[in-house]
Amino acid sequence: GLPCIASRTSFEIEPIPPSGERMPKHLQQKPNPKVTSGYRFNDIGPHVERMISALKPVSEMSRVTRFHTCLCYYDGEMEVYEYGTCDCDIYYSNVDRTFINVSVALDGMLKILRMTLGLEWMKWMNEDGGNGGRVLGPGTRGLRD
């Protein structure tokens, strides 16, 4: 089969401990289970932004949110898994933070595949072919002539 890379990114909001210094003062008397519960989504989308904006005003600013990405490379013979995680306070959390953990996972995956399969990243940029650093393909030569 053809090699492929699949990805899945999830999002979590950690629960607030039932008692302790991390619980906001307005929740210490009668905690609302919708606010103190932890949440987990297996997909990133507008629902994540809605949940963050709903919980941000009633949570401590340091409540931890987590973006987690799993990448899988499969070519019919070899499977490679790589993970990336970004922990972020709810105050700074939004779906744009997803790029951090995806980037970490992709970087790790590329390092593994480069070493395992002997891949070179953009090899063509290092070869000038005697053109003074410019790479000229057959289409360029055809247009030039």
C-alpha positions in Angstrom: 0.0 0.0 0.0 0.9 3.6 -0.2 2.4 5.3 2.8 0.1 7.6 4.8 0.1 9.7 7.9 -3.1 10.0 10.0 -3.7 12.5 12.8 -6.1 13.0 15.7 -6.1 16.0 18.0 -8.1 16.0 21.3 -8.8 18.7 23.8 -9.2 18.5 27.6 -10.1 20.8 30.4 -8.9 19.5 33.8 -11.5 19.2 36.6 -11.4 21.5 39.6 -10.5 19.5 42.7 -13.5 19.3 45.1 -11.7 21.1 47.8 -8.6 23.1 47.9 -7.0 26.4 47.2 -7.5 26.2 43.4 -11.3 26.4 43.7 -12.6 29.9 43.1 -14.3 31.5 46.1 -17.7 31.8 44.4 -17.7 28.0 43.9 -16.6 27.0 47.5 -20.0 27.3 49.1 -22.0 25.4 46.5 -20.0 24.1 43.6 -21.7 23.8 40.2 -20.8 20.3 38.7 -21.0 21.8 35.2 -18.2 24.2 36.1 -16.0 21.9 38.3 -16.1 18.9 36.0 -13.4 18.0 33.5 -14.2 17.9 29.8 -12.6 16.0 26.9 -13.3 16.3 23.2 -11.9 14.0 20.5 -12.1 16.7 17.8 -11.2 20.3 17.6 -13.8 22.8 16.3 -16.1 25.6 17.3 -17.5 23.6 20.2 -14.0 23.9 21.9 -14.1 27.7 21.6 -17.7 27.8 23.1 -16.6 25.6 26.0 -13.6 27.8 26.8 -15.5 31.0 26.6 -18.3 29.5 28.8 -15.9 28.3 31.5 -13.3 31.1 31.4 -15.4 33.7 33.5 -16.2 31.1 36.2 -12.8 29.3 36.5 -9.5 30.3 37.9 -7.3 31.8 35.2 -4.7 29.0 35.8 -7.1 26.1 35.2 -5.2 23.7 32.9 -6.4 22.9 29.4 -4.6 20.4 27.2 -4.3 19.9 23.5 -3.0 16.4 22.6 -2.1 15.2 19.1 -1.3 11.6 17.9 0.2 11.0 14.5 0.5 7.6 12.9 2.6 6.7 9.9 1.8 3.4 8.1 3.2 2.0 4.9 1.9 -1.5 4.9 4.9 -2.8 6.9 5.9 -0.3 9.5 3.8 1.7 12.0 5.2 4.7 13.7 3.3 6.7 16.4 4.3 10.2 17.6 2.6 12.5 20.1 2.6 16.2 20.9 1.0 17.9 23.9 0.4 21.5 24.8 -0.7 22.4 28.3 -2.1 25.9 28.5 -4.0 28.0 31.2 -7.6 28.5 30.3 -7.1 32.2 30.2 -4.7 31.8 27.2 -6.5 28.8 25.6 -8.0 28.9 22.1 -8.0 26.5 19.1 -5.0 28.3 17.7 -2.9 26.6 20.3 -3.5 23.3 18.4 -0.7 24.3 16.0 1.9 23.9 18.8 1.2 20.3 19.6 0.7 19.3 16.0 4.1 21.0 15.2 5.8 19.1 18.0 4.3 15.8 16.8 5.2 16.4 13.1 8.8 17.4 14.0 9.2 14.2 16.0 7.6 12.1 13.2 9.9 13.6 10.6 13.0 13.0 12.7 12.0 9.3 13.1 11.2 8.8 9.4 14.3 10.7 8.3 16.4 8.4 10.4 14.5 5.2 9.6 13.9 5.6 5.9 17.0 7.7 5.1 15.0 10.7 3.9 16.5 14.1 3.1 14.6 17.3 3.6 14.5 19.5 0.4 17.6 18.0 -1.1 17.0 19.9 -4.3 17.7 23.2 -2.6 21.3 22.1 -1.9 22.0 21.1 -5.5 22.7 23.9 -7.9 23.4 21.8 -11.0 26.1 24.3 -12.1 23.6 27.2 -12.4 25.1 29.4 -9.8 22.8 28.3 -7.1 19.6 28.4 -9.2 17.8 25.2 -9.9 16.4 25.1 -13.5 14.0 22.4 -14.4 13.0 21.2 -17.9 10.0 23.5 -17.9 12.2 26.5 -17.2 14.6 25.6 -20.0 11.7 25.3 -22.4 10.3 28.7 -21.5 13.8 30.3 -21.7 14.5 28.9 -25.2 
